[in-house]
Amino acid sequence: MSEPLLVAQELEREYRMGPEAVRVLRGVSLTVNAGESVAIIGASGVGKSTLLHLLGTLDRPTGGRVWWDGADVSGWSDAALAKLRRTEVSFIFQFYNLLGEMTALENAMLPALIQRVRQPEARERAAAALHEVGLGDRQAHRPGELSGGEQQRVAIARALVGRPRVILADEPTGNLDPKTSEVIWDLFLRLQAEHHLAFVIATHNHELARKADRGYRLVDGRAVPWP
């Protein structure tokens, strides 16, 4: 069996609040294999976002290690971690994080431009990704002209454009109605299969989480296999 693509080993994260230390994660261990979907279950405030930030190297743990494709990245420089994020991982957020003055196409192009892909190729990648998520006819629309579900589809297209191996999604349906949420999860699973992508999806929705290949529940700052 091949080595896991992403490993969290006894991750801890605490924050200072004046003289007090607040421990959010107390030794989280989990694995993510290439091409699989993993749900992170838990109510608001249990540390799901914190965990995704550590897995995606947006933040550094207080203790423990993160391994990407067999490499311990804990001691890597900020520049090396930034390169990892540009090439290996994409993020999808609850509030979409789209730039309001840009069209759907321009928003989706951004990861490729950051990778210094030439503009014509970046535009081609973005157009193809928007078509893949069902927004081929909405490329010229700005976020304010799109529904919540459509804005999340733009965010998904943007995540695809960077051609990552892992997509980390933080409550990606938290702002959407139940029917649209179901559609977005089914889109994740289709993209997972078609692109051999790994998805790590933080959610409080147990029904949707059951669609993932595996799951973990955050309990008292630790990850417990679920269900």
C-alpha positions in Angstrom: 0.0 0.0 0.0 1.3 3.4 -0.9 2.4 6.0 1.7 -0.3 8.5 2.8 -0.2 11.8 1.0 -0.9 13.9 4.1 -0.2 12.9 7.7 -0.9 14.8 10.9 1.1 13.5 13.8 0.1 14.5 17.4 -0.7 18.0 16.3 -1.1 20.6 19.1 -2.1 24.2 18.8 -2.5 26.7 21.6 -3.1 30.4 21.5 -2.2 33.1 24.1 -5.0 35.2 25.5 -3.3 37.5 27.8 -1.6 35.5 30.5 -3.6 32.3 29.7 -2.9 29.7 27.1 -6.0 28.2 25.3 -5.3 24.7 23.9 -7.4 24.1 20.8 -5.8 20.9 19.5 -4.3 18.4 22.0 -2.7 15.8 19.8 -4.5 15.3 16.6 -3.3 12.4 14.4 -4.9 11.5 11.0 -4.0 10.4 7.5 -5.2 11.4 4.1 -4.5 9.1 1.1 -4.2 10.3 -2.5 -7.5 10.5 -4.2 -9.7 10.0 -1.1 -12.2 12.2 0.7 -12.0 12.7 4.4 -14.5 14.5 6.5 -13.6 16.4 9.7 -16.7 16.5 11.9 -17.4 18.8 14.8 -19.5 21.7 16.0 -18.4 25.3 15.7 -15.4 26.2 17.8 -13.9 22.7 18.3 -10.9 23.5 16.1 -11.8 22.3 12.6 -10.5 25.5 10.9 -7.4 25.4 13.1 -6.7 21.9 12.0 -7.2 22.7 8.3 -4.8 25.7 8.6 -2.1 23.4 10.1 -2.7 20.7 7.4 -2.4 23.3 4.7 0.6 25.0 6.3 -1.1 28.3 6.7 -0.2 28.0 10.4 2.5 26.2 12.4 1.6 23.8 15.2 2.6 24.4 18.8 3.6 20.7 18.9 3.5 17.7 16.6 4.3 17.4 12.9 2.8 17.6 9.4 4.0 15.2 6.7 3.4 15.9 3.0 4.1 13.0 0.6 6.6 11.5 3.1 8.4 14.7 3.9 8.3 16.3 7.4 7.5 19.9 6.6 7.6 21.2 10.2 11.1 22.7 9.8 10.6 24.1 6.4 11.1 27.8 5.7 8.1 30.1 5.0 9.2 30.3 1.4 9.3 26.6 1.0 5.8 26.2 2.6 4.5 29.0 0.3 5.8 27.0 -2.7 4.1 23.9 -1.3 0.8 25.7 -1.0 1.1 27.1 -4.6 1.7 23.6 -6.1 0.1 21.0 -3.9 -2.9 22.3 -2.0 -5.9 24.5 -2.6 -8.4 26.0 -0.1 -12.2 26.4 -0.3 -13.8 28.6 2.4 -17.4 29.0 3.8 -17.6 32.6 2.6 -16.0 32.0 -0.8 -13.3 34.7 -0.6 -13.9 35.9 -4.1 -12.8 39.4 -5.2 -15.9 41.4 -5.9 -14.4 43.6 -8.6 -13.3 40.6 -10.7 -15.4 38.4 -12.9 -15.8 34.7 -12.3 -13.2 34.0 -14.9 -10.7 36.4 -13.4 -11.2 35.0 -9.9 -10.7 31.5 -11.2 -7.5 32.5 -13.0 -5.7 33.7 -9.9 -4.0 30.5 -8.7 -2.5 29.9 -12.2 -1.2 33.6 -12.3 0.3 33.1 -8.9 2.1 30.1 -10.3 3.4 32.4 -13.1 1.5 30.6 -15.8 1.1 32.7 -18.9 -2.1 34.6 -19.1 -3.6 32.8 -22.1 -3.1 29.4 -20.5 -4.4 30.7 -17.1 -7.5 32.0 -18.9 -7.9 28.6 -20.7 -7.6 26.7 -17.4 -10.1 28.9 -15.7 -12.6 28.7 -18.5 -12.3 24.9 -18.5 -12.7 24.7 -14.7 -15.8 26.9 -14.7 -17.3 24.8 -17.5 -16.6 21.7 -15.4 -18.5 23.1 -12.4 -21.4 24.1 -14.5 -20.7 27.8 -14.9 -19.5 27.9 -18.5 -22.1 30.6 -19.3 -21.4 32.7 -16.2 -17.8 33.5 -16.7 -18.3 37.3 -17.2 -20.4 37.7 -14.0 -19.1 39.2 -10.9 -19.7 37.6 -7.5 -22.5 40.1 -6.6 -24.4 38.8 -9.7 -24.2 35.2 -8.6 -26.1 33.1 -6.1 -24.3 31.6 -3.1 -24.1 28.2 -4.7 -22.7 29.8 -7.9 -20.1 31.7 -5.9 -19.0 28.5 -4.2 -18.7 26.8 -7.6 -16.4 29.7 -8.7 -14.4 29.0 -5.6 -14.2 25.3 -6.5 -13.1 26.2 -10.0 -10.5 28.5 -8.6 -9.2 25.6 -6.4 -9.0 23.3 -9.5 -7.0 25.8 -11.6 -3.9 25.4 -9.4 -3.9 21.7 -10.2 -3.4 20.7 -6.6 -3.3 17.2 -5.1 -5.3 18.1 -2.0 -8.2 20.5 -1.6 -9.0 21.6 2.0 -12.6 22.8 2.3 -13.6 24.6 5.5 -17.4 24.4 6.0 -17.9 24.8 2.3 -21.7 24.4 2.5 -22.2 26.3 5.8 -23.7 29.3 3.9 -25.9 27.2 1.6 -29.4 25.8 1.7 -29.7 21.9 2.1 -30.4 21.3 -1.6 -27.5 23.4 -2.8 -25.3 21.8 -0.1 -26.0 18.4 -1.4 -25.2 19.5 -5.0 -21.9 20.9 -3.9 -20.9 17.7 -2.0 -21.8 15.6 -5.0 -19.6 17.9 -7.1 -16.7 17.4 -4.8 -17.1 13.6 -5.1 -17.3 13.8 -8.9 -14.1 15.9 -9.0 -12.4 13.6 -6.6 -13.0 10.6 -8.9 -12.3 12.4 -12.2 -9.1 14.2 -11.0 -7.9 11.7 -8.4 -8.0 14.5 -5.9 -7.9 14.2 -2.2 -10.5 16.3 -0.3 -10.4 17.1 3.4 -13.8 18.7 4.2 -14.5 20.2 7.6 -18.2 20.2 8.4 -20.8 20.1 11.2 -23.3 18.3 8.9 -23.2 14.6 9.7 -25.5 13.6 6.8 -23.2 15.2 4.2 -20.1 13.9 6.0 -21.3 10.3 5.4 -20.7 10.8 1.7 -16.9 11.0 2.3 -14.7 7.9 2.1 -13.7 8.3 5.8 -14.2 10.6 8.6 -12.8 11.9 11.9 -14.6 13.6 14.7 -12.8 16.3 16.8 -13.4 15.5 20.5 -11.6 17.3 23.3 -8.9 18.5 20.8 -8.2 15.0 19.4 -9.4 13.2 16.2 -11.4 10.1 16.7 -12.3 7.9 13.6 -15.9 8.4 12.6 -18.5 7.0 12.4 
